[in-house]
Each structure stands twice: as C-alpha cells, then as structure tokens.
C-alpha cells in the first residue's frame, strides 16, 4: 500500500494558461489540502480571506502578494504563512506556478 505522495517537479504540475487561472488539488486528507495554481501573466486573485491558516509556496514566476495592508514581492522560492482571516490577494507579473497548502 502506498501511503505517500511524491511529485518530482511542482512547476510541471500546473501549466499557467495564457489568459486565466487554473487550480488543481494535488493532495488532500483530514488535516491538509494542497492545491497547485497556474496564473497567466497579469492575472489576479482579488482580495479575500480564508477560514483556516494557509501557506503559499511560489514555484515559478513573479507576483505581487497582498497580505493585510502590505504588498510583498514573490518569486520562485518565496514562502508565506497566513493566519486564518488575513486579507490576501495575488497578482501575477509573469506566468506563475504557486502551491497553496490549507491547514484544516
């Protein structure tokens, strides 16, 4: 029985569309949900909140990330932890691949 998930290269799990945003759940259990996102250049996820803590890991590309009242830069290798209820947004400056991990 296989009880692990192995993904060699997250950047290949979401090919950013030319126009739009795609998302796909790559792992889920009773404690965590992992969703890979592909953002086309210039695409934006408008400001919203999450009811659970979450982590963002930028795998590819460059983006501006709104965190509360701050705007931070993101690039391949950027990691962010957000507590539940924090306002956040993402705007892709280039095609972006990002992993979202929601803690349940």
Helices and strands as residue ranges (DSSP letters): G 10-12, E 21-28, E 32-39, E 44-48, E 54-60, E 62-67, E 70-75, E 79-82, E 88-92, E 96-103
